[in-house]
Structure formats: C-alpha cells, structure tokens
Amino acid sequence: MLNGVGLDFVHAWRSLRQSPWFSAGALATLLLGIGATVTVFSIVNALIFRPLPFGDRTDRLLTLHATSPRIVEEPGWGDAEVSYPDYLDYAEARAFDGAGAYMARSFVLSGDAASAERVQGGSVTPGLLALLGVEPILGRSFRDEDAAAPGLESVVLLTHGLWTRRYGAAPDIVGRTIMVNDGARTVIGVLPPGFRFPERDDLYMPLRIDDGRRAARIVNVMALLAPGETRERAQAELDAIAARQRAEYPASNRDVGVLAVPVRAFYVGAAEHTMAAVLMAAVGFVLLIVCANLANLMLVRGASRQREMAVRAAMGAGAARLARTALAESLMLAVPGAALGLLASQWALDWIRAWIPEDLPYWVRVDLDVRVALFTAGLAVFTAVAVGLVPAMRAARVRLASDLKDAGRSSSLGPAAQRLQAALSAGQVALCLALLVGAHLMVRSFVAQQHADLGFDDRSLLTARIYLAGDAFDDPRARSAFFRNATSRLQAIPGIGAVTATTSVPGDDGGTSMLLVADGRASVDDELPVQAVTIAPGFLDALGLRPLEGRTFTPSESDDGDAAVVMLNRSLAARLWPGEAGAGRRIALRSSTGDRWFRVVGIVPDVHYEEIGEETEASRLTVYVPYATDPSRSMALLMRTSADPALLVQPVRRAVAALSAGTPVYRVLPMRDLRRLTTWEQEFIGRLMATFATGALLLAGLGVYALVAYAVSRRTREIGIRLALGASPRDVVRMLVGQSGRVALAGTAAGLLLGVGIARVLSSRVFGAEADAALFAMAAGPLLAAVATAVWLPARRAGRTDPTTVLRDE
C-alpha cells in the first residue's frame, strides 16, 4: 500500500500524463539545460578536479624550476628548466624520497616496412618512471647502467599507443632492435595504456648528461616528497642548496634560485582555471534561465489548477501535502530530464573530442565518472527545487472560498505571484544579455588572435618542420648542405617562391632565451633578456620583409660559423640605442662558456614569435643569427607561395622525401591553419559560448512570450470589455506591450550592469576581449528583437479579440 509520499508521486504522474505537451516541453528544456551543464562540467572535471595519473603520489609530487630575474619575468614562478648538475644537487635534499629529470626530444623511427616517422619523446633519468609509479606492462624499465648521454643510448621504452600503432602490438617486441635516429636500439619494455608523460610523448631513452656546465639549463625536474614532509620544508632546504650554489658557482648561478611547485599547479595553470571559470559561469547562466523559464510555466500551470487544489484542501489535504504534490511534479520532471541530459552530454562530448584538432595531454580524459554522475544527481535535485519551490509555496496557500467559486478558466495569479513571474522573466532577460556579452567577448578574442598582426603578410605562407636525425648529420656542414638542397628543390616547385629555414615559426614558437649586452655596457646590470632565432638565407624574402637599416646576411656568412654577425629587430635596436643607428654596432650573447661578440649588420622589422596573447618583454626583443652559428637539427621551413598554400602540401612532402627518404617532414600546414591550431582553445570556448547564448536567447524569448500569452489568456474578459466600451485594438496592444516592455527593460538594464562586470573580468584576463559600446549594442540588439517579437505576437492576437464572443461566453 502506498504511503503519502508515494501517492503524491502517483498523483503527479497522472497530472503530467494528462498534459503531454507541457511535460514534453519541460523535459526538452531540462535536457538542454542539464545536458549543457553536465557537458561543461565533464570538461572542467577532466582539467581541474580529476586526479592526475600518479595515484596517491600526486599530492607529494613537485616540479622544480630555476628562477632568476634573467630567466623569469613574471612574478611567482616560471617553467624554466634547470641544469643537470643543479638537478643532482637538488636530488640529495633530505625532504625528497627521490627525484628525476627528463628532457624533451624528437626521434625519427625508420628501418622497417613503415615509412620514416618523427615521434615526440624524451630522455628520462632511470628512476623517473618508478618515481611516478609507472611500470612497464611488458619487459622492464630503465636501470642505472642503461643511462647514457643523448645519442649514445642503446635501449628504448615504447608507449602502448606507439607499440600498437606502428608495431601492431607485436608480442615479441621486447628484445627487438628498431632504428631510432638512424641508430639500432633494443626495445626493453612497453608502458601501460594511456601513459604519454609529460603530455604526448611516445618513446623514451635513458638519460645521463656528462656535460657539467651549470649554465646549460636543459632538463625538467620532478621530485617526490618523503612521507611527512611538506612543500614548505622542501622549499627551505632547496633555498639553502641554491644559496650554496650561488656562492660556489657565481659565474653560472649568480642570482639563480629554485622553486618547488605542486605538480597539479604546474599542469593546470591560470589559463586552464580561467577557461573553466568562464565555461561554468556561462552554462550556469543557461541553467538559471532554464529554471526561471520552467518556474514561470509551473506558476501558470498552478494557476490553472487552483480549483483542483481548493477541492483537495476542502477534502482534508493540508498545506504541506499540497506543496509536496507540486514538488513531486517538478522532481518527476527533473529526474528524467537529468538522465536525458546525461545521455545528451555523452553525445556532445563525443562530438567535442572529434572536433579538437590535436591530442589532449594524456592525463585529460573527458568521460563519465563518479564525480560527473554525482554532479548530475545534484543538478536534478537543484532544478527540482528551483523549479518547484515557488509553485509549491503558492499551492500551499489555498483560498477556499474564491478558488472554489472560480471556474478555473479565468482564474489568475495574485499580485505577489504576478510580480514574481515578472521578476523571473526579467531575470531571464538579464542573464541572457550577460551571456551574450560574454559570448561576444570570447568570439572577439578568437578573431583578434586570428587577425593579430605578426609583422608580415602570412596569407600566402606554407610552413613545415624537419628533424635531421642520425650520424649522417652530426657534421654541421651536412645539415647546412641539406637545407640548401631542400631550399633549391622546394623553390623549383611551381607556385613556391622564396623559401627559408628557421628555428622558430612566427606566432607559434618563441626563440632561444639568451642574455645580451651591448658594446661598452657589459656590466651585470646591463644584461638584457632576449630571444635568439636562427635563420637560413632567404628569411626576409620568405616573410616579404626588407631590412630597415643595413643589410641581411650574405651566403658566405650563413655558411660560416665564425662569421660573428647578427641582425636585430627594431624594438631591440631602439632599446639599446634609442634614436641612433644600430648597424655596425657590437653586441655580445652570454653563455656558460662566456661572452661571444657579434657585429650588427642590419636592423629588421619586428616579427611576433610567441603564440598570440603569450608575448613577454623578452620575446619582443629578437636577435637573428646565421644558420652556421647555431646549426640546429630541428628546423622549420617557411615558403612564400603564389598559389593556395593548401594545394602545395603534398608536393612539398614529395620533394623532401626525394631528397632524403629517411627524413620525415611533418606539420606541413598553411600559416592560416597553423594559427587556427594554436588558437583552437579560444575558438572552442567561443563556439560553446555562442551556442549557450543562442539557446539562452531562445529561452528568454519563450519566457517573455509565455508571460504575455498568460496575461492575455487571463485578461480576456477585461480586454473584451475594454473593446466593447470603445477602446481600439491599438490601445489594447499598446497597453500589453507597455506592461511587458517594462519587464523587458528592467531585465535589460540589469543585464547591462552584469555584462559590464563580466566584460571587466574577461578584458583583464583574455587577449583581445575588449569591450566597447558596439559590443553591448551587438549583444542587446538580438535580445531586444527577440523580446519585442515575443511581446508583439500575443499582444496583436489580443487586439483582435471579438468582444461580442467574449461577453456572450461570460
């Protein structure tokens, strides 16, 4: 036998079944609102809340970073690497249960049936994987005796993904010899599925660096706190070690410190938290609009059932019982709405994963887990209360005499309930306008990044990357010859003009951080952090630029490692010699081996190298050095085209393959696609925000329409009498539009205030999110148009009311 609560749910079920259109509309609205909220929370959960894949070690793992006014410009901490000798000192700290280092590298796989392939990987100290709690599923991990200097390693570890993709998950992979960087290496193990530390690596070699230069900061360091130790105590011990290093090695460690950062803070930084906050705020606005919309509908539905509630009260139902019935209805809508929203979110996440243009870090898994399920259950309860609370309170206040007398059709909400309904509608308008402002700002940010001036015309530029692996390219002259031949072959392709090679692609890569001093100002206080970019002949031609002063490098200077010439960008020259000529001056670049002096042969226009929005003071100051000065194995090709760059991707691949079959060319992309790839996060947020804003606009319009339509339906008799007494249809329309317009204007005013606050927050944190009057006009325009339409349609219908029919029915 059912108890009172059970009967309430049975009654609620019967009531909703008798109103199928209302129930279907409410479920569809909840599906959209809850589905969007769960989708966004799943993304935020993967980024912010889900534990990192280090098990119970996560809270004890730290990353160590070198700090110095010459290395890090931002306050707090930076991601600066440390030197290998410094790492060995830090590893001896008593606060640590172990430490490990890794160095990012590129590898080329060749020598089997598959074509040569470049993979991202790293060199790791033998104990690092064990420090992270990771053991191979096949074979073994690295041992101390495996460690070797880069280039001399004999063994490798493969990730599960690489083992499966390239080697077909061969069970006999352990012990097999494979060609890595044109050298034979033995596979000793396969790591667990999903592991690609630190983010997307696929192959590892054991690391030991014999070079004892402390100024060569090239490794990333992780350390594990000993049980019972804290980050603060570890930091104090590290500070003491760093002080000792400064005293013992002043040439390399002057003013250099070290900072220990919790691993989660390192992986999930301010940018990720800002993105999470923006998305959760946006979807929260959508959910509130959904709740306000449904609460309005429930109020209208409750008004039409006043007589029913009065009859139940007359038969002995108490106020609590009547309120419980109303809440039961909202809960019976919210629970299946949440279930449908959860299913819809999984479909949406599949679409999102397919749309993201690059691999996410291996620890980001956007899928359903217990936290998402509990969040969805909490949303069901929240929406049930938010939607049903006010109707439940009204249902509990039954007026027996008036409600039983009223036939139900012309019954209406009381003044207090009408004010609440108007407030809910105004709130929808306000939240919608604020969301539109936020969406416009994020779209502006993406557009600003796409169209930011890099300092040259990038519309007809094709980019590609090459890594020269193996002993054949140990000699810098061999590398220089390769790029000369590659340039000649590529220039022979119809549609390609100027071609060059460089270590940094504008808008994607920063240069190498260095310290510069000018001739005559070589004191410590005159050191200037700059970025150095290596270039091959044809660099300015490929970018369509010309020297502002002096000249570019001659072919002989590009091939001569002792030429000692550089070019500076305009900003650096102005910083060093304001108002004076720079060509012919001398500068020095400092390194662990001392100062190396160069003659400035030219001043060139500024080119933006860092990703848009990530520029620093140092990255604005660029020193260009000829290729022979720093003959890197890893270079990017920049090709100026007269045809659509996308049509030349395959010809470029074939030309490089013909030159060297074992040298893969990768990331062959038109510059416009590369810029889109580097700004996909902003595009992603902008798309989601625009989707949310569009949905909110529709919901707000429907909410205002429901308010006016309800007012018309409950005032039919009044409108008929007004028309019978001589009022014109225009007077009726003006009356209804005026009353509803006041609600819309109040919501618009509140939305503008909220939008100003949102604009201030986003403008200070998001590149290109600049607010102006046009922004608010573009946001308010569609909303006011939607509201005007929602008010006009029922008001016009009211103006066509036939007073004779209405009075006869009454």
N, C-alpha and C positions, 0 to 999 in steps of 0.2 A: 504494500500500500504506500502510495506516495505521501511524503510529508509536505509541509507548507512550501518549502523551497522548491521541491520537485514540481508541485502544482503550479508555482509561479512560472517555471520554465515551460511546462506544458502549455499554459495559457499564452505565454509569449510566443511559442512556436506556432500555435494556431492563429494568433493575431498576425504574425508576419506572413504566414502562408496565405492569409486572406488578402494580403496586399503585395502581390508578387512583383509589381513594377517598382514599388518603393524598396522592397527587400533587395531586388536585383541591382537597383541603382546604388543603394547603400553599400552593398558588397563590392561593386565595381569601384566605388570611390575609396573604400578601405583598401582594396587590393592595390590600387595605385599608390596611395599614401604610405601604407605599411611596406609594400614591396620596394618603393624607392628608399625608404628609411633603412630597411634591412640590407639593401644592396650597398648603400654607402657605409653602413656600419661594418659590413663584411670587409670592405676595403680598409677602413680605419683599423679594424681589428687586426688585419694582416700586417699593417705597418706599425701600429703603436702598441697594441695590447698583447698580441700573441707572443709567447715566449720564443726567444731566439733558439736555434737548434743546438744549444750547448748543454741542455739538460739542467741539472742543479748547479752547474758551474757558471751559469750566466751571471748570477749576482756577484761572483768572485772574479770574473774576467775583466781585465783592464787593458786599454790600449795606451801605449806610451808615445809621447810626441815631443820633439825638440821645440823649444821656444826661444825666441830671440827677437829683439826689435828689428834685426836684419832679416829675419825669416818670416815672422808672422806680423801682419799689420793690424789684424782685427783684435779687439780686446778679448780676453778669456783664453781660448786655446785654438790652435790650428791643427791641420792634419800633416804637419811637417814630419818627414822621416828622420831617423837617427842614423848615426854611423855604426858600423858593425863593432868596432872596439868599444864605443859607448854602450851598445847593447850588452856586450859581455860584462861590463861593469854593473849595469842595472840588474842583470840576471842573478847577481850574487846577493841582492838585497834579502835580508832575513825575513822581510814581510811576505816574500813570494814563495809559493810552492812550486815554482817553475816559471820559465819564460821561454818564448820562442820568437823567431823572426821570419819574415817572408819578404820576397822581392818579386814584383810583377814582371813578367817576361812574355815575349812572343815565341812560339815554336812552330816549326814547319814539319809536318808529317809527310813522308814520301816513301818510295821504295816498295810499294805493294800495288795491287791491282787498281786501287783507287787513285785518283789524281792527287797531286800535291795539295796540301791543305794547311792554312795557317790557323792555329788554335791559340786561344788565350790561356795562359797558365802562370806558374810561378815556381820559384825556388824557395824551399822551406827548410828551416833547421830540422834535424831529425826528430826532435822531441815535440815539435809544434802540434802535430796531429793528435798525439796522445794527450797533450795539454788541453786540446779542445774536446777530448772524449771521443775521438773518432778512430775506429779500427777498420782495416780492410775486410771486405766480405770474402775476398779471395786473396790468397798469398799473405804477404807480411807488409809491415810498414818499414820506414827507413830506420837504419841503425847508425850509430855514430861513425862506424867505419865506411859507410856509404857516402858521407859528406865529401863534397869536392867544390872547388872554385867553378863558377859558371863557365861552361864549355868543356869541362873535364869530367862531367858526370858519366856514370856507366849504367845507372838503373833509373827507372821511372815508375810512377804510380799513375794509373788512369782513373778518371771518374767513371761511374756506372754509365752515364749518358754517352761518353765517348766510346767506351768499350762496346756498347750496344750499337751505336750508330755506325762507327767505322769498321769495327771488327766483328760485327754480327753476334755479339755476346758469346764468342768462341770459348768453350770451357777450358781449352788448353792455352789460354792467353798468358798465364803465369809461366815465365821461363822463355817466352817467345822474344826474339830480337826484332825490334822495329827501328826504322830510320827516323831520328828526330834531329832536325837541323843538320842533316847530311851525316850524322854520326850514328853508329849502331849502339842502341841502348836495350837493356833487358828489362822487360816488364816484370816487376816483383809483386804487384798486387792491384786489386780493383777496389775502389772505395764504395761506400754504401750508396744506394739510390738517392738522388736529390742533392748530394753534397757537392758544392762547387765553390768552396771558400776561396777568397773572401766574398765574392759575389757571383761571378760567372766563369770561373776557371775550369779547365778540363784536363790538365796534365800537370804533374808536379815532379820536380827534381830535388835531390837533397842539396842543401846549401852549406858551404863553408867559405868564408872570404879570407884569403890570406893577406889582402891589402890592409895594412894597419893605419891608413890615413883617417884620422878622426874628422877631418873636414868633409869627407865624402859621405854625405847623409843619404843613404840609398835603400835602407831597409825599414820596413814597418815592424813594430814590436808589439807583442801581446804578452801579458803576464797573468798568472793565477795567484790570487791572494791565498795565503796559508789560512787554515781554519782558525777562526777567532780574530784574524787581523782585519783592519778596516782600511779603506782607501786613504783616509787622513793620515794614519800612521805610515802607510806605504809612501805617501807623498812626502812626508817629513824625512824619511830615510833617503828617498830619491834626491831631495833637495841637498842633503848632505853630500851625496855622491857627486852631484853636479857641481857643487862648490869645490870639491876636491879636484874635479876635472879642470875647472877654470883655473885653479892655482897651478896645476901640473902641466897643463897644455894650453897656455894663453894664446898661442898662435891660431889654434883651431877652435877652442872652446870659450873664447872671450865672450862674456855676457850670454852664453848659451845655457839654458836650463832645460828641465824636463817636466812634463805634465802628465799625470795619470788620469785617464778618462774612463768611466764605466763603459763597457762595450756597447750597451744599449744606447747610451747618449752619443756614441760615435757613429753607430749605424743609423740611428733615427735622429736626425738633427732638426734644426729650427725650420728648415724648408718643409720637411715632412709634417711637422706639427702644425705649421700654418695651413698646409693643404688639407689636413684632417679637420682642423677647426672650421675652415671655410665650407667644406662639403657638409659637415654635420650641422652647421648653422643653417645652411641653405635647405637641406632636407628637413630640418626641424621646422622651418617656416612652412614648408609644404604640409607637414603633418598637422601643424596647428590650424592651417587653413582647412584641411580635411575635417578635423574635429569641429571647427566652428560651423562648417557647412552642414555636417550631419546633425549637430546640436540644433541648428535652425530648423532643419527638416523634422527632427523629433519634436520640437516645440509645436510646429504646425500640425504634426500628426496627433500630438497630445490634445491640442485644442479641438480637433475634430472628434475626439473621443471623450469629451468632458461629460457627456450624459452617461456614457458607459461607466466611467469611474464613479459618477454620482450614484448610479444604481448599485454598484458593488459596495460603496460606502454605506448606503442605506440598508444593505443586507448584512452589514456587520463587519466589513473589511476595514481594518484600521489604517491609519496613515502610513505606518511602516510597511504594511502589506502592499498598499498601492504603490509606494515608492519602490519597493523591491520588484514589483512587476515591471515597472518602467526600466529599472536597471537590468533586469533579466533580458529584456528585449535588446538593449544595447550590447550586453555581453554575448548574446546569441548571434549578433551581427559581427562583433569584434573578433571572436574566436575563429570562425571560418574565414573572415577577412584576413586575419593574421596568417592562417595556414596557406591561403591562396597567395598572399603577399610573399611568404617564404618561398613558395614554389616559383613565383614570378621572379624573385630576386636571383634564384639559381640560374634561370634562363638568361637574365640580364648579365650576370657575372660571366657566363659562357661567351656572350657577345663582347663584353669588355675585354676578356682575356684574348679573344681572337683579334680585337682591334689594336691592342697595344703593339707598337711596331718593333719592340726589342724585348729581349729576355729580361724578366724581372730578376732582381737578386734572388739567389736560390732559397733564402730564408723567408721570402714573401710568398705565402701560399693563400690565395684568395679563395676560400672554400668554406663549407659549412662545418662548424664545430660546436662544442657545447656552449661556448660563450655566445655565439650567434643565436643558437636555439633559445637560450635563456633570455637574451635581449628581445627576441620576437615574442616570447611569452609575456615579458614585461610590457611590450607595446600593446598587446591585446588587452591587458588589464588597464593600462593608461587610457587607451582610446575608449574602452567601455565606460570608464568613469567620466572622462572628459565629455563624451557624447551624451551619456545618460543621466549625469548628476542633476543638471538643471531641470530637464523634463521630469525626473523623479521627484524633485522637491516640489515642483508645481502640481504633479499628480497627487501628492500627499495633502495639498491644501484644497480640498473639495468644498464647493459652496452648494450644499444640497438643494436649497430652495431654487436658486437661479439656474443651476445646472440641470436639475430635473425638469424645470419648466421649459428650458431651451430645447428646441428640436434637434439641435446639433449642427444643422447646416449653416446657420448664421451666427453660431457661437464664435467668440473671438477671444484672443488673448487679452488679459488685463493690461492696464497701463505699465506696470512694472515689467511684465513679460515682454511687452512690445518694445520697451526701452532696451531690455536685454537682447532681444532679437536684432534691434538696430545696432547695438554695440558689437554683436558678433559679426554682422555684415561689415561694419566699419573696420573691425579688426582684420577681416579677410582682405579688404582693400589695402590697408596699411601694410600688412605682411607681404602681400603680393607686390606692392610698389617697392618695398625694401629689397625683395628678392630680385626684382627686375633691375634695380640699381646695381646690386652685386653681380648679376649675370653680365650686364653691360660692361662693368669694370674688368671682369675676367676675360671677356672677349676682347676688350681693348688691349689688355696685357698681351694676349697671344698675337694680335695683329701688330702691336708695337714691336714685339720680338721678331716677327716675320719680316717686318719692313724697316727694322733698325739699320741705320747706315753703318756698314762695315768699313767704309773708307774707299770703296771701289764698286764698280758695276759687277754684281755677281749673277746677273740673269743668264749669261751665256758661259758659265764656268762648269766644267766637269772635274770631279775630284776622284782620286783613287789612292790606295795605300799599298805599299810594298815592304816586305821584310826580307832582307838578304841574309839567309841562314847558311851555315856550313863553313868549312875550312876554305872553300874556294874564294870566299870574300873576306878572309882575315886581313888581307892586304888592302889598305885604304885606296890604293890606286885601282884595284879591281872593282871596288864599289863605285869609284868615280867613273870608271870606264862603262860600267853597267848603266848608270843613269845617263851618261852621254849617249849611249846607243839607244836606250829607251826613248830619250827625248827625240832623237832623229827618226826612229820608227813611228812614233806617235804623230809627229808633225807631218809625216807622209800620208797619213790617213785623210781622205777628203773630208773637209768640214772642220778640221782641227788646225788652229793657227799656232800661237805661242804656247810652249809647254815648259814647265819648270818642275823642280823637286824641292821640297822644303820639309823641315821637321814639324811644322805647325800649320794647321789649316785654320784660316781666319774664321772666327765665330764658333770654333769647336775645340781648339787646343790652345792652352797657354804655352809660352816659351819656357826655356830653362831658367830657373831663378838664379841670378848671379848678383854680385856686388861690383859696382863701378866707381872709379874715382877719376877725376879729370886731372890733366897735367897741371902741376903747381898747387893742387889741393888734395894731396894724398894722405891726409890725416885720417884717423879713425872717424872723426866727426863728419867728414865729407863723404863717407861711403853712401852710395845711393843704390837701393834695391831696384834692379831692372830685370827684364826678361830678354834672353838671347834666343834668336831664331836663326837657324842655319838655312841658307838658300843656295840653289844651283843657278847657273846662268839662265837668263830669260825670266827671272822672277817678276820684275816690274812690268815687262811686256805682257805676261800672262794675266796680271791684275789690271792692265790698262793704265798704268801709272807712269809718271816721269819724275826724275829727281827734282827737288825744289832748289837744290844747291849742289854744286859739284857734279859728280858722276856716279855711275854704278860700277860694279866690279868688272874688270877685264877677264877674258877667258883664262889667261895665264894666272891671274890672282885666284880664280875659282879653283884651279888645279894645284896651287902651290900652298902647302900647309904652313909655310914660313912667310907668306906674303904680309901678314900682320896688318890687314886693312879691315875697316868696318864701315857700315853706314848706320846712321842714327835716324830715328823718326823725329818729326817736327817737335813733338812735345818734349822729348828728352833734350834736344838741342836747345830749346827755349829755356828749359830748366837749368841747364849747365851754363849757357852763355846768353842770357836774355838780351835781345836787341843786337846781338853780334853774330858774325859769320861763324859757322861750325866747321865747314870743310877746311882741312888742313890741320885741325887741332889733334891733340893726342889724348887718349883715354886708356885706362887700364882695367882689365877684368880680373878680379881676385879669385884665387882658388887655393886648394890645400898646398899647392907647390909654389905659391907666391903670386906676385902680380905679373900679368902679361900685357905688354903695351901694344897699342894699335894706333894706326893713323886713320883719322876720319876722312874718307874720300867723298862722301855725299850725305845729304840730308833728304829724306824721302817723306811722303805724306803719311799721316797716321793711319794705321790699319787696326781694327778691333779683333783681337785674337780669342779672348775668353768667350765662353757662352754668354749670350746676351743676358744682362742682369747680374753677372758674376764678376764683373770687372773690378780690379783693385788698383790702387795707386801704382804699384809696381808694374802691373800688366799694361798700363798706359805708356810705359817708357820702354822702348824696344831698341835693342842692338842687333843689327844684321851682320852675320859673319859668313864668309865664303864656305862652300861645302868642304873643301880640303882642310879648313881649320878645325872642323868637328865632323869627321866623316861617319855619320851615323848609319847603322844598318837599316833602321826603320825610317822610311821617308814617305811623304805624301806627294802625289802628283797633282798639279793644277794645270788644267788645259782650257785655254780660251777657244771657244767654238763659234763657227758661223752658222751652224745648223742647230737643231734641237739637241741639247746635250744627251737627253734620254735615248736618242737614236744611235749614239756612238758608244754606248756601254759595251756591247758585245765586240765591236771592232777593237776597242782598247784591250779587252781581255785576250783576244786572239793575238794581238801584236806582242803583248808581254809574254804570252805562252810560247810564241815562236822564238823569242829572244832567249828564254830560259824556262824550259818545261818544269823545272823543279822549284820555280819561284812563283808562288801564287799571288795574284793581285786580288785585293778584297776591298769591300766597301766602295765599290765603284758607283758613285752617286752624283747626279746633278747637284749643284750647290743649293738649289731651292729645296730639294728633297733632304739634303743634309741638314739644312736649317730647320726643316719641319721635324726631323728626327731629334734634334737637340732641344726642341721646344714642345715635344709631344705631351708632357705633363700639363703645360698651360692649356694646350688645345683640349686635352681630356677634361680638365676642370671646366673650361669654358663650355664644352658640349653638355656636360652634366648640368651645369648651372642654367644654360639656355633651355634644356629640357624641363628642369624643375620650374623655371619661370613661366614657360608656356603652359605647363599643367596648372600652375597657380593662377595664371590669368584666366584660364577656362573655369576653374573652380570659383574664383572670385566673381566672375560674371554670372555663373549659375547661382551663386549665393544671393547676389543682388536681385537677380531675376525672381528667385523664389520668394524673397521678401516682398517685392512689389506685387507679384502674382497673388500671394497670400492676402495682402492688403486689399487688392481688388476683389478677390473672391469673398472676403468677409464684409466688404462695404458695398455689396451690390445694391442692397435696398437703399442705402444712403445716396449712392450715385444715381439710382433711378429717380429718387425724389428730387435731387438737385436738377436733373434734366427736365423733370415734369414741371418744376417751378420756373423754368426759363433759362437755366444755365446752358451754355453751349458746350459741345464736345471739347472744344479747345480749352474751355475753363476747367473741365474735368482733367484733361491731360496735363494742363499747367499745374493743377493742384497736386496731382500724384508725382509728377516729375520734380516739383519743388520739394515735397516732403522727402522723397528718396534721394534727391540731389544733395540735400543737407547731410544725409548719412554718408554718401559717397565723398563729399568734400571734406567731411571730418576725417574719414579714413585716409584720404589723400594727404591731408595736412600732417596727420600722424606718421604716414608712410614716408613723407619727405624728411621729417625730423629723424626718423630711424635710418633712412637712406643716407643722410648726411653723416651720421655716426659710422655707418658701415664704410662709406667712402673714405673717411679719415683713417680708419684702421687699415683698409686694404691699400690705400695710396702710400702708406708708410712702410708696407711690407712686401708689396708685389710690384715688380718692374712694369712700368707703363700703365698702371692702374690710376690714371689721373682723372679727377672729377672736375666737371665744369657745368655751366648752365645747360649746355646742349645735352649732356649726359642725362640730367634729370628730365629734360623735355622728352628725350627719346624713350625714357622709361615710363613717364607718366602718360605719354600720348596713347599708346595701345591700350593701357589700362582704362583711361577715361573713355576711349572709344568703345571698349567692351562694356563698361558700366552704363554708358549712355544707351547702347543698344539694349542691354538687359532691362533698363528702366522704360525705354520707349515702347517696346513691344507690348507688355501688359497694359501700359497706360493708354496706348492707342486702342487696344481692344476694349478697355473700359469706356473710352469716349464713344464707342459705337453701341453702347448698351441701349436696348429698347425699353424706355420707362414703362410703357403700357404692359409689356410682358412681365416685367419685374413686379409691378404693383398688383397685377392680377394674381401672380403666384403667391404674393404675400397675403 
